[in-house]
Amino acid sequence: MGFYLGIDFGTSGARGMVIDEVGIMQQRVIYPFEMSPRVDLANIWQMALFSLLEQISGELRREIRAIAINGTSSTVLLCDAVGNPVDAPLLYNDGRGAVVMDKLKSAAPPNHTVLSTTSSLTKLLWMSQQAFFTQAKYFLHQADWLAFLLHGQLGISDYHNALKLGYDVETLQYPKWLEQLQISIHLPKVVTPGSAIAELRPEIAAKYNFPKDCLVCAGTTDSIAAFLASGAESPGEAVTSVGSTLVLKLLSRTRVEDVRYGIYSHRLGDLWLTGGASNTGGAVLRQFFTNTELESLSKEIDASQVSALDYYPLLKPGERFPVNDPNLQPRLEPHPDNPVEFLHGLLESIARIETRGYELLQELGADKLTRVYTAGGGAINDTWTAIRGRYLQVPVMRSMNTEAAYGTALLAMRGMRE
């Protein structure tokens, strides 16, 4: 029997998961990050990667046929001709590229996905104006560089990571307008996520007792990996991540883009994964309740009854989706003395925001919603799930697996079979 390894690089640590040929997990390994202001990010990533390989049992390692890696979207770095970083990587949420937005807007089409202060292309444009840029030969995403450490082929990416670099995922090529920016560097060759790139470096295969023909496959982003893990696979199926914020992803036959709401679509085979993210979510609930209180109070709520309270739960002013208003004020009044009533009102209000989000995606052309899988901490709250189902009017269920590493292992396995 063959096994497949998926590796997930998140914000708090790296995780690996080995699955068998029918998708059953065989082992899970973890490497938490110890972050500090002066930390060498690339070095930590490298240590994490090889620590995960070492933690996998020797019995499994000997039968692993393919490996794939996901990274956080728009986490990027520059490398020299042999793949060494020339400066510190820029993380997914690094907004220093705000200073180059006017130049980017002069080249990119209006409302394009790259027109964000944190996009990969914005970061590259900012990097191109720094002194260290003269040492750089390659621009890579986090997942690209980590895969390079395993297979040794520089300058290869996948079209999930490359979307925010400006790569046209419909025509599968870089657009002509990119040339106007005159950035003199090797942009990655872009391939299909999950497709085989090269065999594991012989010295790595020998050191860790992997098969000599173990393949390293093109990766993906962390959020798409989590979607792949959910079990959603047909147009109209969606995944709502109910974590600190509320993230919606709907599988559609139609590509939907609207930068006004932060809506964009990733290519997923012959389909499109479209979505948006709201600033509401679990972080607001934890402002008022502990996890224990959330669990106990939720059990006292009658999910079949509509709350009379109408909130817009936010931690601070500003919303992105389904309302785009940087000045939208949190609405958390009136605040009843009964905590059960208050929590009921909050859960219903967030459910209404989720419902409006899916309505907006459908109004813009996405497929009709048929089923919602739930990931994140909110997935375990049965009362909230029932409330959300009442509003969404479709089956709502917990994702079959919520770990991005599992989705990435599936990607490696499916890529091998195609």
N, C-alpha and C positions, 0 to 999 in steps of 0.2 A: 504493500500500500504506500502511496506517495503522500507527502505532507506539504503544506504551504504556509509560509510565514508572512504575516502582515505586521508592519512596524508603524506606530503612530507617534509623531512628535507634536506634543501639545505645548501649552504655555507653562504647565507646572511639572512636566516630566515626560519621559518616553515610555511607551508600552509596546510589548510584542505579544503576538498571539499565533500559535500554531494550530492549524485545523487539518482535518483529514479530507479525503476526497468526497465525503458527503456533507462537509461543512460542520462537523462536530469538533468543538474545541478540545485540544489535547494538552495544551500548556499555555499559561499566561505569565509573562515576566514584566517587571517594572523597574524603572530607573528614575527616581525623583530628582528634580533639579534643585541645587542649592544656589540661589541667585544672590548676587551682591552687585553694587554699582560698578565695581572694577572687574567683573567676571569676564573671562574670555569665552564668549558664547560658542564660537566654532569649536574650540577645544572641548567644551562640555558636551556638545552634540556628538563629537567624535567618540569621546569616552563612553557616552550613553549607548551609542550604536553597538560598540564592540562588547560592552558589558551585557547588553541584551542577548547577543549571540552566545556569549559564554554561559549565560544562565540557562539556556535551553538544554534539556537533557541530551546526552550524547546519542542515545538511542533514536531520538527524533531527528537530531541534526543529520544523521547518516542517511535519512530518507526524505529530506526536504528538497522538493523539485524546483520551487520558485520562491522568490522574495520580492515584495513590493513595499514601498515606503510612502506615507503621507506626511505632509508638513502643513504648518499654518499658512493660509493664503496670503500672498504678498510679503512673506518674510524672505529677504533676498540678501545676496552678497556678491562681491566681485572677487575673481580669482586670477592668478597669474597663469602663465603658459603650462604649468604642471599641476594646477589645481589648488595652490595654496591661497588662502584668503589674503587680500592686500589691505583690508581694513575690517573693522568690526561689522558684522551683519546688521541690517536694519530690520527690526521686528514688524510684524503685521500692522501694528497700531502707530508706527512712527510717522508723525505728521510734518516732519521738517521740510518736506517737499512743497509745502504751501507757497514758498517763495518762487517756485518755477511755474506756478499754475498758469500765469498769463502766457508764457511761451508755449506751454502745452496746448492751451486753448486755441492758439493761432494755427496749430497743425491738426489736431484731432477734430473729428466731426462733432457737432453739437450733441450734447446729452450722451456722449460715449462713456462706457464703463470706466475707462482710464482716467476720466476727469474727476478724480478724487485725490485728496492730499495724501492718501495712504496707498494708492495703487502701485503696482510693481513698476510701471512706466514712469510715474511721478518720481519714485525713488531713484530710478536709473538716471533720469534727467538731472536730478539734484547731484547725484554722484559724479556725473560727467563734468560738473563744474568745480570739483574738488581736486586738490593737488595729487592725491594718491591715485587718481584715475589713470594717469600715464603708465602705471605699473600693471594695469588690468588688461587681460585678454578675453575673459569670459564673464558673462553676467548669468548667475544661476539662482534659482529658487532653493529654499531650504531642502526640499525633497530631492531636487536635482543633484545637489552637491553631496548629500548623504548617499544617494545611489551611486554616484561617481566613486566614492570611497570603496564601494563594493565591486563595481565592474570595471572601473578604470577608464571609461569613455567620457571625455569632457564635452560639455556643450550640448547636452540632450535634456529636453523637458517634455512635459505632457500638456495636452490642450486644456486641462483643467487649471493647472498652475499658470499657464501662459495667457489665459483670458485677460487678466488685468495688466498684462504687458502690451496689450493691443492686438494680439494674434486673433485673426478672424476665424472663429471656430465653425463658421458656416461654409466658407470656401476653403478652409484648411490651409491658409497661407498668411504671411504677414502683409498688411495693407500698404499700399504705395505711400500713403500720407506719412508713415513713419520716417521715410527718407528725409522729409523736411526738417526733422529735428537734428540731423547730421551727428548722430552719436556713433563714434568710431569704436565699435566693439563687436565681438562675436555674439549675436543673439542666438539663443538656443535653437537647435533643430527640434521641431515639435512633432511628437508621435502620439499615437492613441494610448490613453491610460490603460495600464495592464499589459501592453504589448511587450514582448521580450526584447531587451536591449543587448545583453551580452551575458556570457557565463561569469560566475563569480571569479574574482582574481585567484589564480592558482595558489598563491601563498596564503590567502584567507581560507580557501577551501581546505588546504592541508592543515593549517593551524587549528581550525575548529571542527575538522572531520565532517565537512559537508561533501556531498557528491561533487565530483569534478565538473559534471555537466549541469550543476544547479544554476538556474537562470535568474538574473536580476531583471525585473520588469519595470516599465515606466509607472510612476506613482500617480498621486492625486492630492487633493487638499483634504484637510481634516474634516470639514463639514460634509463634503461629498462622501467620504469614507463612512461617516456616521449614517448617512442616508442609505448607502449600500448595505449596511448592517441591519437596517430596520426590517427588511422584508418587502418593502414597497417595490413594485416592478412594472405596474401597468399604468397607462395614461389615466389621470384622475385620482391616482393614489398620492398621498402627501405625508410628509413628516413634519410635525410641530415639535420643536425643541423647547421645552418649558424649563429653562434654567434661570439664571439671573435675569436674562432678557427673554423675549419671545421671538423665535426664528421659524419662519414658515417656508417650506419647500414643496412644490407641487410638480409632479411629473406630467408633461404635456407634449402633445404632438406639434404645438405651435410655440415658436420662440417669442418670448415677451421681454421687452426692455423698456424701462422708463426711469431715467436717472433722477427724476423729480422725487421718486419714492424709494430710491436705492434698489430698484427692481432690475435684475439682470438674469440671464439664462446661461447655464452651463450645458454643453452638449453631453448627452449620455447615450452613446450609441446612435440610434436613429431618432431618439427622443430628446426633449429639452427639460432641464431641471430649473424651474423658475421660482423665484421667491423674494422675500423681503424680511427685514428685522425691525421689530418694535422695541422701544426702550422700556416698555412695561415688562412685568414678569416677577420671578421669585424674589428678586432683590428687594422689591417694594414690600412683599409679604414679610420678609425677615426683618424689616424695619419695625414691624409691630408685633411679630410673634416668633417664638422659638420653634424649632422643628417639632418638639414634643407637643407644644400648643397647637401647631398646625394639624398634627395628626389627631389629637383628641377632640379639638373643636370641630374639625371637618366631619367627624362622625355624628355630631349633633345637628348637622344641617340637613334639611329635607331637600334633596337635589331636584325634586319634581316641582318645587315651588319657586316662583320668580321673586327675586328680591326687589323691593321698591327703591333701593339705593342705586344711584347712578354716578359712578366715579370714573375718572381717568387716572389710574394709579401710575405715578411717575416718582422717581426719587428726586428729580430736579426738573426745571423747565426744559422743554425741547422734546420733539418727537420726530421720527423719520418715516414711519410706515405703520398703519395705512394712512395716517395724516402726516403730511410733511410741513411741520411748523416748528422752527427752532426756538420759538418763544411760547409754545403751548405750555400753559401752567398746569401743574398737578391739580387734580380735583379729588379731594379726599374728605370732603364735608358733605353732609353732617356725619359726625362720628358718634354712633350710638353707644350707650353705656354697656350694652350687652355685646361681649366679644364675638359670640356666635353670629349675631346679626351683622356685625362689622365685617367679619371674614366672609360671610355669605355674599355681601355686597361687593367685596373685592374680587372674589373668585368669579362672580357673574360678570363683572365689568371687564376683567381680562378676557373672559370667554367671548364677550361681545367684540372686543378689539380683534381677537383671533378670527372670528367669523367675518368681520368687515375686511380683514386682510385677504382672506380667500375669495371673498366677493370681488374685491378689486382686481386680483389676479385674473379671475374669470372675465370680468368686464373688459380687461385689456387683451383678451383673446386666448387665455389658457383653457385647457380642458375642464369640463365640469367635474367638480369635486365628488369623489365616490367613497373614499375611505381615508381616515387619518390615523397614522401611527404616531405614538408619542414617545419622545426621548427626553432625557433630563430628569431632574428631581421631581417635577410635577407629574411624571408618569405613574408614580406609585400612589397618588391621591385619588382613590376611587370616587369620592364625592365630586371632586373637580372634573374628573373624566365624564361622569354622568351629566353634570351641568354643561360641559362643552358639547357633549353629544346632543343635548336638547337644542342648543343654538345652531350647531353645524348641520344637524339633520342628516348625518351620515354615520356609519359605524366608527367609533373611536376606540382604539385599543393600544396597548403597550407595544413598543417596538420589540421584535423578536430578539434583537441584540442591540444594545446601545453603544457598544464600544467601537470606536473608529478603527482600532487595530484589527478587529474582526472583519469589518468591511474591506479593509486593505488586503487581508488574506484572501477573501473571496475574489477580489480584483486580480490577484496573482493567479489564482486557480482558474478563473474564467479566461484570462488572457492566454494561459497555456493551452486551453481547449479550442481557441478560435484560430 
